[in-house]
Amino acid sequence: MNRADMVRYQTLYRNELFDSVIPFWLNHSLDCENGGYYSCLDRNGTVFDTDKYAWMQGREIWMFSKLCSIYGKKQNWLDAAALGVDFMRTHGRSENGDYYFALDKEGNPLTAPYNIFTDCFMCVAFAEYFRASGDKQAGEEAVEIYRRIQERKDNPKGVWTKGIASTRNLNGMAFPMIQMMMARELRGLIPQETLLPIIHRNLDVFFSLHVDRNRKRVFERVLPDGGRLLSVMEGRLLNSGHALEILWFVMDLADSVLQDQKMVEDCADIMLWCVESGWDKEHGGLFYYQDYYGYPTDKIESDMKLWWVHNEAVLAMLLATKLTGSTLHEVWFRRLNDYSFDHFADRAFGEWFGYLDRQGKPAFGLKGGKWKGFYHLPRMLMTCEGWLRDMMEQTSINT
């Protein structure tokens, strides 16, 4: 990528982050009366549901804290992070210390703590809030939550597990992915000698079980021995967004922690399988879900185009471009960037639409909901802006 394009993309991401996305959430999401955040926001920011989903609270705490860590402490960002921290400290945890999944606007629990991912996002939220604010209690809470997650990891849903493992035990890719995310975020808080075995264990799970080199696919759910259950929809499920998200986490860890360029190159190759098979050749954009054989999936939203899938794909292709210099990945980065800004960005009200139909039109106007919050999009904009700055600096050194 030439320097002029680096500057152009870096400016695009920074302006989108600071002029569109951050103001939208600051203006509409904060519940200054009860604490915490509203995540169910219509196109213009109107709150259409006042319930609070705990992993959205954790993600928003993390994001406002991370902005302070990356761009310098701004009081309104720090105050916004504290609003979520105080709310979740007061209301978020059940008696056994695990986090409820959902609360009402006052903080009364609505849904039991069945989902370990809530705890994972609260863990990194407190870790980043500690870095941004200096609140030592937050750092201690992050370490405590992380230890509890490792205790629960083999049976994360506990009594709320629906599947009968003795009949069919398919392992999902989501937990190895979240372990990689936490490993990136907890460096400096959790000792390296504790993190490294967890990193290596989950790398082995990902590469030996989910990555199928013969079929050139990354399978979402696999048998514990790495076998494929291709007679059922669940065993054939592909999700390019999940695959690309874990791949850029792994690539970043391979580069910054493991110093393993061979793994970087391997991740780059696998990324190409995901975008080439996941791209909608008729209408553009990445499908949400696919079936390996091309049959229908059990997900009625399979052919929709989702914001976070494209956010993670852009991150993956830019990091591969940065670390390998590959022109193939640069072409995909440009294609995904153009599709995303052309179809998801809302120039009238700010922020991005979350859900498009197959043709690329907004399916409905929400900017935030039970699953969409202040996370994937601003993380993409912030991280890409930083990588592009690094690339520009490296170009200056080399010229």
C-alpha positions as CSV (number, residue, x, y, z in Angstrom):
1,M,0.0,0.0,0.0
2,N,1.4,3.4,-1.0
3,R,1.8,6.1,1.6
4,A,-0.9,8.3,0.1
5,D,-3.5,5.6,0.5
6,M,-2.3,4.9,4.1
7,V,-2.9,8.6,4.9
8,R,-6.4,8.5,3.2
9,Y,-7.6,5.4,5.0
10,Q,-6.1,6.5,8.3
11,T,-8.0,9.8,8.0
12,L,-11.2,8.0,7.0
13,Y,-11.1,5.7,10.1
14,R,-10.2,8.5,12.5
15,N,-12.9,10.8,11.2
16,E,-15.6,8.1,11.3
17,L,-14.6,7.2,14.9
18,F,-14.5,10.7,16.3
19,D,-17.1,12.5,14.2
20,S,-19.8,9.8,13.8
21,V,-19.5,6.7,16.1
22,I,-18.3,8.1,19.5
23,P,-20.7,11.0,19.5
24,F,-23.7,8.8,18.7
25,W,-23.1,6.6,21.8
26,L,-22.1,9.4,24.1
27,N,-25.3,11.3,23.2
28,H,-27.8,8.4,23.3
29,S,-26.5,5.4,25.3
30,L,-25.6,6.7,28.7
31,D,-28.2,6.3,31.4
32,C,-27.2,9.1,33.8
33,E,-30.2,8.5,36.1
34,N,-29.8,4.7,36.8
35,G,-26.2,4.1,35.7
36,G,-25.0,1.9,32.9
37,Y,-25.9,2.0,29.3
38,Y,-28.8,1.6,27.0
39,S,-27.8,-0.5,23.9
40,C,-31.2,-0.8,22.1
41,L,-31.0,2.4,20.0
42,D,-33.1,3.1,16.9
43,R,-31.6,4.8,13.8
44,N,-31.6,8.3,15.3
45,G,-30.6,7.1,18.8
46,T,-34.0,6.8,20.3
47,V,-34.0,4.2,23.1
48,F,-36.6,1.5,22.2
49,D,-35.9,-1.0,25.0
50,T,-34.5,-0.1,28.5
51,D,-33.3,-3.5,29.5
52,K,-29.5,-3.8,29.9
53,Y,-27.5,-6.7,28.6
54,A,-24.4,-7.3,30.7
55,W,-22.0,-8.2,28.0
56,M,-23.0,-5.0,26.2
57,Q,-22.2,-3.1,29.5
58,G,-18.8,-4.8,29.6
59,R,-18.0,-4.0,26.0
60,E,-19.0,-0.4,26.4
61,I,-16.9,0.0,29.5
62,W,-13.9,-1.6,27.7
63,M,-14.4,0.7,24.6
64,F,-14.5,4.0,26.5
65,S,-11.6,2.9,28.6
66,K,-9.6,1.8,25.6
67,L,-10.2,5.2,23.9
68,C,-8.5,6.8,27.0
69,S,-5.6,4.3,26.8
70,I,-5.0,4.9,23.1
71,Y,-5.8,8.5,22.5
72,G,-5.3,10.1,26.0
73,K,-7.5,10.5,28.9
74,K,-10.6,12.6,28.2
75,Q,-12.9,13.2,31.1
76,N,-16.2,12.5,29.2
77,W,-14.8,9.1,28.1
78,L,-13.6,8.3,31.6
79,D,-16.8,9.4,33.1
80,A,-18.8,7.2,30.6
81,A,-16.6,4.2,31.5
82,A,-17.1,4.8,35.2
83,L,-20.9,5.0,34.7
84,G,-20.8,1.3,33.5
85,V,-18.3,0.2,36.1
86,D,-20.3,1.5,39.0
87,F,-23.6,0.1,37.7
88,M,-22.1,-3.4,37.2
89,R,-20.3,-3.4,40.5
90,T,-23.6,-2.6,42.2
91,H,-25.9,-4.8,40.2
92,G,-24.1,-7.1,37.9
93,R,-23.1,-10.2,39.9
94,S,-25.0,-13.0,41.3
95,E,-24.3,-14.5,44.7
96,N,-21.7,-16.9,43.4
97,G,-19.9,-14.1,41.6
98,D,-20.9,-14.9,38.1
99,Y,-22.5,-12.1,36.0
100,Y,-26.2,-12.0,35.1
101,F,-26.9,-11.9,31.4
102,A,-29.6,-9.3,31.5
103,L,-30.8,-6.6,34.0
104,D,-33.7,-4.1,33.9
105,K,-32.9,-0.4,33.7
106,E,-32.6,-0.1,37.5
107,G,-30.3,-3.1,37.7
108,N,-32.7,-5.8,38.9
109,P,-31.6,-9.2,37.4
110,L,-33.7,-10.6,34.6
111,T,-31.6,-13.5,33.2
112,A,-29.5,-15.9,35.2
113,P,-25.7,-15.9,34.7
114,Y,-25.8,-18.8,32.1
115,N,-23.4,-17.2,29.6
116,I,-19.7,-17.1,30.4
117,F,-19.1,-14.6,27.6
118,T,-20.6,-11.9,29.9
119,D,-17.8,-12.6,32.4
120,C,-15.2,-12.6,29.7
121,F,-16.2,-9.1,28.5
122,M,-16.5,-7.8,32.1
123,C,-13.0,-9.2,32.7
124,V,-11.4,-7.2,29.9
125,A,-13.6,-4.2,30.8
126,F,-12.2,-4.0,34.3
127,A,-8.7,-4.6,33.0
128,E,-8.9,-1.7,30.6
129,Y,-10.6,0.6,33.1
130,F,-7.8,-0.1,35.6
131,R,-5.3,1.0,32.9
132,A,-7.3,4.1,32.0
133,S,-8.3,5.3,35.5
134,G,-5.7,3.8,37.9
135,D,-8.5,2.1,39.9
136,K,-6.6,-0.7,41.5
137,Q,-9.8,-2.5,42.5
138,A,-10.7,-2.8,38.9
139,G,-7.4,-4.5,38.2
140,E,-8.0,-7.0,41.0
141,E,-11.5,-7.7,39.8
142,A,-10.2,-8.4,36.3
143,V,-7.7,-11.0,37.7
144,E,-10.4,-12.5,39.9
145,I,-12.9,-12.9,37.0
146,Y,-10.2,-14.4,34.8
147,R,-9.4,-17.1,37.3
148,R,-13.1,-17.9,37.7
149,I,-13.4,-18.1,33.9
150,Q,-10.6,-20.7,33.7
151,E,-12.4,-22.7,36.4
152,R,-15.6,-22.7,34.4
153,K,-14.2,-23.2,30.9
154,D,-14.8,-26.9,30.7
155,N,-18.5,-26.5,31.5
156,P,-19.1,-22.8,30.8
157,K,-22.9,-22.9,30.9
158,G,-23.2,-25.3,33.9
159,V,-26.7,-26.3,34.7
160,W,-28.0,-24.2,31.8
161,T,-26.4,-26.4,29.2
162,K,-29.1,-27.6,26.7
163,G,-27.2,-30.2,24.7
164,I,-26.8,-33.8,25.7
165,A,-23.1,-34.3,25.4
166,S,-23.3,-38.1,25.8
167,T,-25.3,-38.2,22.5
168,R,-23.6,-35.4,20.5
169,N,-20.7,-33.3,21.7
170,L,-19.8,-30.6,19.2
171,N,-17.3,-28.0,20.4
172,G,-17.8,-24.4,19.2
173,M,-15.1,-22.0,18.1
174,A,-16.4,-19.1,20.2
175,F,-14.6,-20.0,23.4
176,P,-11.1,-20.5,21.9
177,M,-11.8,-17.1,20.2
178,I,-12.6,-15.4,23.4
179,Q,-9.6,-16.9,25.1
180,M,-7.4,-15.4,22.5
181,M,-9.1,-12.0,22.9
182,M,-8.6,-12.1,26.7
183,A,-5.0,-13.2,26.3
184,R,-4.3,-10.1,24.1
185,E,-6.1,-7.8,26.6
186,L,-4.7,-9.1,29.9
187,R,-1.0,-8.8,29.1
188,G,0.6,-7.0,32.0
189,L,-2.1,-8.0,34.4
190,I,-1.8,-11.8,34.2
191,P,1.7,-13.2,34.3
192,Q,3.1,-14.3,30.9
193,E,3.8,-17.8,32.4
194,T,0.1,-18.1,33.1
195,L,-1.1,-16.7,29.8
196,L,1.3,-18.6,27.5
197,P,0.0,-22.2,28.3
198,I,-3.6,-21.0,27.8
199,I,-2.6,-19.4,24.5
200,H,-0.9,-22.5,23.2
201,R,-3.7,-24.8,24.4
202,N,-6.3,-22.7,22.5
203,L,-4.1,-22.4,19.4
204,D,-3.9,-26.1,19.3
205,V,-7.7,-26.4,19.6
206,F,-8.2,-23.9,16.8
207,F,-5.6,-25.2,14.3
208,S,-6.0,-29.0,15.0
209,L,-9.8,-29.1,15.4
210,H,-11.5,-26.1,13.5
211,V,-9.1,-25.5,10.6
212,D,-9.7,-28.1,7.9
213,R,-6.7,-27.9,5.5
214,N,-8.0,-30.5,3.1
215,R,-11.4,-28.7,2.6
216,K,-9.9,-25.2,3.1
217,R,-12.6,-24.2,5.5
218,V,-12.8,-23.2,9.2
219,F,-15.7,-25.1,10.7
220,E,-17.7,-23.4,13.5
221,R,-18.5,-26.6,15.4
222,V,-16.4,-29.8,15.5
223,L,-16.2,-33.1,17.3
224,P,-13.8,-33.2,20.2
225,D,-11.3,-35.3,18.3
226,G,-11.4,-32.9,15.3
227,G,-13.7,-35.0,13.3
228,R,-16.4,-33.6,11.1
229,L,-20.1,-34.3,11.5
230,L,-21.2,-33.4,8.0
231,S,-24.5,-35.3,8.1
232,V,-26.1,-32.5,10.1
233,M,-26.4,-28.7,9.6
234,E,-24.7,-27.9,12.8
235,G,-21.6,-29.8,11.8
236,R,-21.4,-28.1,8.4
237,L,-21.8,-24.5,9.7
238,L,-19.4,-21.9,8.5
239,N,-19.2,-18.3,9.8
240,S,-16.6,-16.2,8.0
241,G,-16.9,-13.4,10.6
242,H,-16.0,-15.7,13.6
243,A,-13.2,-17.3,11.6
244,L,-11.6,-14.0,10.6
245,E,-11.9,-12.5,14.1
246,I,-10.1,-15.4,15.7
247,L,-7.5,-15.4,12.8
248,W,-6.5,-11.7,13.4
249,F,-6.3,-12.4,17.1
250,V,-4.0,-15.3,16.5
251,M,-2.0,-13.4,13.9
252,D,-1.5,-10.5,16.3
253,L,-0.4,-12.9,19.1
254,A,1.9,-14.8,16.7
255,D,3.6,-11.5,15.8
256,S,3.7,-9.6,19.1
257,V,4.0,-12.4,21.7
258,L,5.2,-15.6,20.0
259,Q,7.4,-14.0,17.2
260,D,6.3,-16.7,14.9
261,Q,6.3,-15.5,11.3
262,K,5.4,-18.9,10.0
263,M,2.1,-18.8,12.0
264,V,1.5,-15.2,10.7
265,E,1.8,-16.5,7.1
266,D,-0.4,-19.5,7.9
267,C,-3.1,-17.2,9.3
268,A,-2.9,-15.0,6.2
269,D,-3.5,-18.0,3.9
270,I,-6.5,-19.2,5.9
271,M,-8.0,-15.7,5.9
272,L,-8.1,-16.0,2.1
273,W,-10.1,-19.2,2.3
274,C,-12.7,-17.4,4.4
275,V,-13.2,-14.3,2.3
276,E,-13.1,-16.1,-1.0
277,S,-15.7,-18.7,0.0
278,G,-17.8,-16.2,2.1
279,W,-18.1,-13.4,-0.5
280,D,-21.4,-13.0,-2.2
281,K,-20.4,-13.0,-5.9
282,E,-23.8,-11.7,-7.0
283,H,-24.5,-8.8,-4.6
284,G,-21.2,-8.3,-2.8
285,G,-20.5,-8.5,0.9
286,L,-19.9,-11.5,3.2
287,F,-22.6,-13.9,4.0
288,Y,-23.4,-14.3,7.7
289,Y,-23.6,-18.1,7.7
290,Q,-23.0,-20.7,5.1
291,D,-23.4,-24.5,4.8
292,Y,-20.3,-26.3,3.7
293,Y,-22.3,-28.3,1.1
294,G,-24.3,-25.3,0.1
295,Y,-27.5,-26.5,1.7
296,P,-29.8,-24.2,3.7
297,T,-28.7,-23.6,7.2
298,D,-31.0,-23.5,10.2
299,K,-30.3,-19.7,10.5
300,I,-32.9,-17.7,8.7
301,E,-30.5,-14.7,8.7
302,S,-27.8,-16.7,6.8
303,D,-27.7,-14.6,3.6
304,M,-27.9,-11.2,5.5
305,K,-24.8,-8.9,5.7
306,L,-23.9,-8.0,9.2
307,W,-21.8,-5.1,10.4
308,W,-19.5,-7.0,12.7
309,V,-18.6,-9.7,10.1
310,H,-17.3,-6.9,7.9
311,N,-15.6,-5.1,10.7
312,E,-13.6,-8.3,11.6
313,A,-12.9,-9.0,7.9
314,V,-11.5,-5.5,7.4
315,L,-9.3,-5.9,10.5
316,A,-8.0,-9.3,9.3
317,M,-7.1,-8.1,5.8
318,L,-5.4,-4.9,7.0
319,L,-3.3,-6.8,9.6
320,A,-2.3,-9.4,7.0
321,T,-1.3,-6.5,4.7
322,K,0.7,-4.9,7.4
323,L,2.5,-8.0,8.6
324,T,3.1,-9.8,5.2
325,G,2.9,-7.1,2.6
326,S,0.6,-9.3,0.5
327,T,-1.1,-7.5,-2.4
328,L,-3.9,-10.1,-2.3
329,H,-4.9,-9.1,1.2
330,E,-4.6,-5.5,0.3
331,V,-7.1,-6.0,-2.6
332,W,-9.5,-7.7,-0.2
333,F,-9.0,-4.9,2.4
334,R,-9.9,-2.3,-0.2
335,R,-12.9,-4.3,-1.4
336,L,-14.3,-4.9,2.1
337,N,-13.6,-1.3,3.2
338,D,-15.5,0.1,0.2
339,Y,-18.5,-2.3,0.6
340,S,-18.7,-1.5,4.3
341,F,-18.6,2.3,4.1
342,D,-20.9,2.3,1.0
343,H,-23.6,0.1,2.6
344,F,-23.4,0.2,6.4
345,A,-22.5,3.8,7.2
346,D,-25.5,6.1,7.9
347,R,-24.6,9.6,6.8
348,A,-28.0,11.1,8.0
349,F,-27.8,10.1,11.7
350,G,-24.3,8.7,12.3
351,E,-23.0,5.3,13.3
352,W,-23.7,2.2,11.1
353,F,-26.6,0.1,10.3
354,G,-26.2,-3.4,11.8
355,Y,-28.2,-5.6,9.5
356,L,-28.5,-5.5,5.7
357,D,-30.5,-7.8,3.4
358,R,-28.6,-9.8,0.8
359,Q,-28.8,-6.9,-1.7
360,G,-27.1,-4.6,0.8
361,K,-30.1,-2.5,1.9
362,P,-30.8,-1.9,5.7
363,A,-33.2,-4.6,6.9
364,F,-34.2,-2.2,9.7
365,G,-32.8,0.9,11.3
366,L,-31.4,-0.1,14.6
367,K,-28.0,1.1,15.6
368,G,-27.8,-0.9,18.8
369,G,-29.7,-3.8,20.3
370,K,-29.3,-7.0,22.3
371,W,-26.3,-8.0,20.2
372,K,-25.0,-4.8,18.6
373,G,-23.3,-2.2,20.9
374,F,-20.4,0.2,21.2
375,Y,-17.8,-2.4,20.3
376,H,-17.1,-4.1,17.0
377,L,-17.3,-0.9,14.9
378,P,-15.3,1.5,17.1
379,R,-12.8,-1.3,17.8
380,M,-12.3,-1.7,14.1
381,L,-12.0,2.0,13.4
382,M,-9.6,2.6,16.3
383,T,-7.4,-0.5,15.6
384,C,-7.2,0.1,11.9
385,E,-6.3,3.8,12.4
386,G,-3.5,2.7,14.7
387,W,-2.1,0.1,12.4
388,L,-2.2,2.5,9.5
389,R,-0.3,5.0,11.6
390,D,2.3,2.3,12.3
391,M,2.5,1.5,8.6
392,M,3.1,5.2,7.7
393,E,5.8,5.5,10.4
394,Q,7.5,2.3,9.0
395,T,7.3,3.8,5.5
396,S,9.0,6.9,6.7
397,I,11.8,4.9,8.4
398,N,12.4,2.9,5.2
399,T,12.5,5.9,2.8
